[in-house]
Amino acid sequence: MKQMLCFWSFVLLAFSVAGQHVLITDAPQLKKGLYKTFEEFRTNNPSEQGALVIKNRSSAAQIYLLASRNELILLDDAGQEHKVKNYWGFCDGKDIYIRDNGLNKLQEIGYYCIYSLHGIQPSRGYINQATMTTNSLSTPTVLKKVLNINTGEILELSAYNLKKYILPQDSVLLDEFRTDKEKKDQLEYYIYRFNQRNKPATK
């Protein structure tokens, strides 16, 4: 009787474990494909696959068309390009890209994921003396952001957000941050430290 109970307990446990998705932070290998939702990313479970490629746009398109710097393209069997819409992110099997004004590669995957939002900002125009025409300069911009892997919340990586929203979850690290005179130059360092010291919750 005890052996039978042990057997059924083992079977139920096996089914329970099989039904759970592994967090992407614990995944032995990234699965290639399209994430339709944040939860698909979080559990390393892309719902769609295919010949997906990232296509970059020119600086002119970004400025004059107010377009993102790149887009995701699906190539069909005939080699025709189709724009992919309504998705959260994409994985090429090695790297993960989050959709936020284009596709941006995650630099760090942990409790808080880090990525850089790239863009082109038009600057004030200047007069070209040779042609007597007005030209404009374009300035590349980079904004660091963090993604909470438990909630999907995205924050700008700033000293204020670290102190107010992120580090209060780790009082030791928060105290260290408060006394660090060079903290404004070490924001990513504190995210790496936080990720080493804190593991995301499994649902």
Phi, psi and omega in degrees: 000315179296322180296320180294318178297318178298319180299311182292327175297319179295317180298314179298320179296319180297316178296321180296316180293319181296329182282345181271144175269143177281136176299146182298334178291338181252000184291132178291335180210140178282135178271132181284138176151190185256129174267115176283331183225165175299321182296325176297319176296312185302325183258013178053047187225067180298139186270343181226146177229174181151187179278082183260131179224152177265127181247124181277148176256156179287162177299323180298317180296323180293323183279306190277333179259000183053040183266157174289165187286344177205173179211161180263131183240139173254125177265125178275182184298334180271359180086007179282144180268137177228129178291136177266131181236163175054066177217162181266318183191190188205145175232131179265010180100339178240319182235156178247137180238130177261141179274111178204096188054055187102186180260131183231128184288134175287125181272334182218133177242118181189205177307317171241124177268142181250138170212161180250127177267113182261146178201175177238126180247123178293137179255179180297143180285162176224159182266125175278111185295330182291320183250354182057037177245161178264125177246156178242147177264146176245133183248120176293139178236146178227129178234122179278137178227160176233145180242125176281117186286346176277319188249339185086000180291137179246131179232151170291139178280100182221161178299322180297312182292326175298312183290324187273319191244328189264302187289339175303343177283350180222093188298325180295314180291325178297317178297319178296318180296318182297327182265356181280116182284343181250022186299328183295338178263003185230033183298315180296323179304318181289330174292316178300316179297317180299316180296324178292326186268343186227132180254139179294152181281143174269143181264000000 
